[in-house]
Amino acid sequence: VVVAVETGAMVPWFRSANVWAPSVTFGTGVLTAGPSLLQSTYGNLEFVATLKNGQMEHWWRNGSNWVGDQLFGSGVASPACMIQGQFGADTDSGNGNFELCVAMPNGTVQHWWRNNQTSSFPWAMSAAFGSDVQKVVSLLQGSFGFNLELIALRTDGMLQHYYRDDGGWHAGVVIGTTL
């Protein structure tokens, strides 16, 4: 688990023999963090947080040290949600791209992806979609057409489904309320 704390840093927590303990704090200038911690097919822990300057920063853990990698995006104020998808993987254990969605202050969602097939690992925004979104709460790649599936918390307290297929991102059904 990695959490953002008031000081603007992140604290990773680990569990050993049913006892939770904090590890070495890392990062600075962090505004918020969300469901973006994953263990990649590279064997690393990977993490993205939103910084106070409106950018997102990607970190990865090398042994016990967290390494700040790339800054990307602008104007972001909500937590990012990230997975490692299958796109770009040539085998079941291949290095598929990272897929990331984040809500923007204007109520839209931005979809970013990192190309894990090139050595520079560039992040690129592929789409902006939706309306009245407060934050992205979950993201997955389903087995039906390998579509990306997203659940967003709307500004009215409702949860809404969005999905991406070959035709792009689409608004799905409103699932229910969180109020």
C-alpha positions as CSV (number, residue, x, y, z in Angstrom):
1,V,0.0,0.0,0.0
2,V,1.2,3.5,-0.8
3,V,-0.5,6.6,0.7
4,A,0.0,10.3,0.3
5,V,0.5,12.2,3.6
6,E,0.0,15.8,4.5
7,T,3.7,16.6,4.2
8,G,3.5,16.0,0.4
9,A,5.4,12.7,0.5
10,M,4.3,9.1,0.1
11,V,4.5,6.4,2.7
12,P,4.6,2.7,1.5
13,W,3.2,0.2,4.0
14,F,3.9,-3.5,4.0
15,R,2.6,-6.5,5.9
16,S,4.8,-9.1,7.5
17,A,3.3,-11.9,9.7
18,N,0.0,-10.0,9.9
19,V,1.7,-6.8,11.2
20,W,1.6,-3.6,9.1
21,A,4.6,-1.3,9.1
22,P,5.6,1.8,7.2
23,S,8.6,1.7,4.9
24,V,10.9,4.4,3.6
25,T,9.0,7.6,2.7
26,F,9.6,9.0,-0.8
27,G,8.5,11.8,-3.1
28,T,7.8,15.5,-2.5
29,G,5.0,17.9,-3.5
30,V,2.3,15.2,-3.7
31,L,-1.3,16.4,-3.6
32,T,-3.1,13.1,-3.8
33,A,-2.8,9.5,-4.7
34,G,-5.3,6.8,-5.6
35,P,-5.6,3.3,-7.0
36,S,-2.4,3.3,-9.0
37,L,-0.1,0.9,-7.3
38,L,0.6,-2.3,-9.3
39,Q,3.3,-4.9,-9.7
40,S,4.3,-4.9,-13.3
41,T,5.5,-7.8,-15.5
42,Y,8.9,-6.3,-15.1
43,G,8.7,-7.4,-11.4
44,N,8.7,-3.8,-10.1
45,L,6.2,-2.0,-8.0
46,E,4.9,0.9,-10.1
47,F,3.0,3.9,-8.8
48,V,1.6,7.3,-10.0
49,A,0.6,10.2,-7.9
50,T,-0.8,13.7,-8.6
51,L,1.5,16.5,-7.6
52,K,0.6,20.0,-6.2
53,N,1.8,21.6,-9.5
54,G,-0.9,19.7,-11.4
55,Q,1.4,17.1,-13.0
56,M,1.4,13.4,-12.4
57,E,4.6,11.6,-11.5
58,H,5.4,7.9,-12.1
59,W,7.7,6.1,-9.6
60,W,8.9,2.5,-9.6
61,R,10.6,0.5,-6.9
62,N,14.1,-0.8,-7.5
63,G,14.8,-3.2,-4.6
64,S,13.9,-1.1,-1.5
65,N,14.4,2.3,-3.2
66,W,11.6,4.2,-5.0
67,V,12.8,6.0,-8.2
68,G,11.0,9.1,-9.6
69,D,10.6,8.4,-13.3
70,Q,8.6,10.7,-15.5
71,L,6.4,13.8,-15.1
72,F,3.4,14.0,-17.4
73,G,0.0,15.8,-17.7
74,S,-1.0,19.2,-16.5
75,G,-3.9,20.8,-14.6
76,V,-4.7,17.5,-12.7
77,A,-6.1,17.7,-9.2
78,S,-7.6,14.3,-8.6
79,P,-6.0,10.9,-7.9
80,A,-5.0,8.7,-10.9
81,C,-6.1,5.1,-11.4
82,M,-3.6,2.8,-13.3
83,I,-3.4,-0.8,-14.5
84,Q,-1.1,-2.8,-16.7
85,G,-3.1,-3.9,-19.7
86,Q,-2.5,-6.5,-22.4
87,F,-2.1,-4.1,-25.4
88,G,1.5,-4.4,-26.7
89,A,2.2,-7.7,-24.9
90,D,3.2,-10.4,-27.4
91,T,2.9,-13.2,-24.8
92,D,0.8,-13.9,-21.7
93,S,3.7,-12.7,-19.6
94,G,4.7,-9.8,-21.9
95,N,5.0,-6.2,-20.9
96,G,1.7,-4.7,-21.9
97,N,1.2,-1.0,-21.7
98,F,0.3,0.9,-18.5
99,E,-3.2,2.4,-18.8
100,L,-4.1,5.4,-16.6
101,C,-7.3,7.4,-16.2
102,V,-7.7,10.6,-14.2
103,A,-10.6,13.0,-13.6
104,M,-9.9,16.6,-14.6
105,P,-11.3,19.8,-12.9
106,N,-13.7,20.4,-15.8
107,G,-15.4,17.1,-15.1
108,T,-13.9,15.1,-18.0
109,V,-11.6,12.1,-17.8
110,Q,-8.2,11.9,-19.4
111,H,-6.9,8.5,-20.6
112,W,-3.1,8.2,-20.6
113,W,-1.0,5.2,-21.6
114,R,2.7,4.3,-21.4
115,N,4.3,2.5,-24.2
116,N,6.2,-0.4,-22.5
117,Q,7.6,-1.6,-25.9
118,T,10.1,1.2,-26.3
119,S,13.1,2.0,-24.1
120,S,12.1,5.6,-23.4
121,F,8.7,4.5,-22.0
122,P,6.8,7.6,-23.2
123,W,3.4,8.6,-21.7
124,A,0.8,9.8,-24.1
125,M,-2.8,11.1,-23.7
126,S,-5.1,9.2,-26.0
127,A,-8.5,10.6,-25.1
128,A,-10.6,13.0,-23.0
129,F,-14.2,11.9,-22.4
130,G,-17.1,12.0,-20.0
131,S,-18.7,14.8,-18.1
132,D,-19.4,15.7,-14.4
133,V,-16.8,13.3,-13.2
134,Q,-15.2,13.9,-9.8
135,K,-12.8,11.0,-9.7
136,V,-12.0,7.7,-11.3
137,V,-12.5,4.9,-8.7
138,S,-11.6,1.8,-10.7
139,L,-10.2,0.7,-14.0
140,L,-9.7,-2.8,-15.5
141,Q,-9.2,-4.6,-18.8
142,G,-12.0,-7.1,-19.3
143,S,-11.9,-10.4,-21.2
144,F,-14.8,-9.3,-23.5
145,G,-12.9,-7.8,-26.5
146,F,-10.2,-6.7,-24.1
147,N,-12.1,-3.5,-23.5
148,L,-11.1,-1.1,-20.8
149,E,-13.8,-0.7,-18.2
150,L,-13.9,2.3,-15.8
151,I,-16.1,3.3,-12.9
152,A,-16.3,7.0,-12.1
153,L,-17.7,8.9,-9.2
154,R,-19.7,11.8,-10.6
155,T,-20.2,15.2,-9.0
156,D,-23.8,14.3,-8.1
157,G,-22.6,11.3,-6.0
158,M,-23.6,8.7,-8.6
159,L,-21.3,6.0,-10.0
160,Q,-21.1,5.7,-13.7
161,H,-19.6,3.0,-16.0
162,Y,-17.5,4.0,-19.1
163,Y,-15.9,1.6,-21.5
164,R,-13.4,1.7,-24.3
165,D,-13.7,-0.6,-27.3
166,D,-12.3,-0.3,-30.9
167,G,-14.6,2.7,-31.4
168,G,-13.2,4.7,-28.5
169,W,-14.6,5.6,-25.0
170,H,-18.4,5.4,-24.4
171,A,-20.6,6.3,-21.4
172,G,-22.3,3.3,-20.0
173,V,-25.0,3.1,-17.4
174,V,-25.3,5.0,-14.2
175,I,-24.9,2.3,-11.6
176,G,-26.2,3.9,-8.4
177,T,-25.5,6.4,-5.7
178,T,-22.8,6.7,-3.1
179,L,-24.9,9.1,-1.0
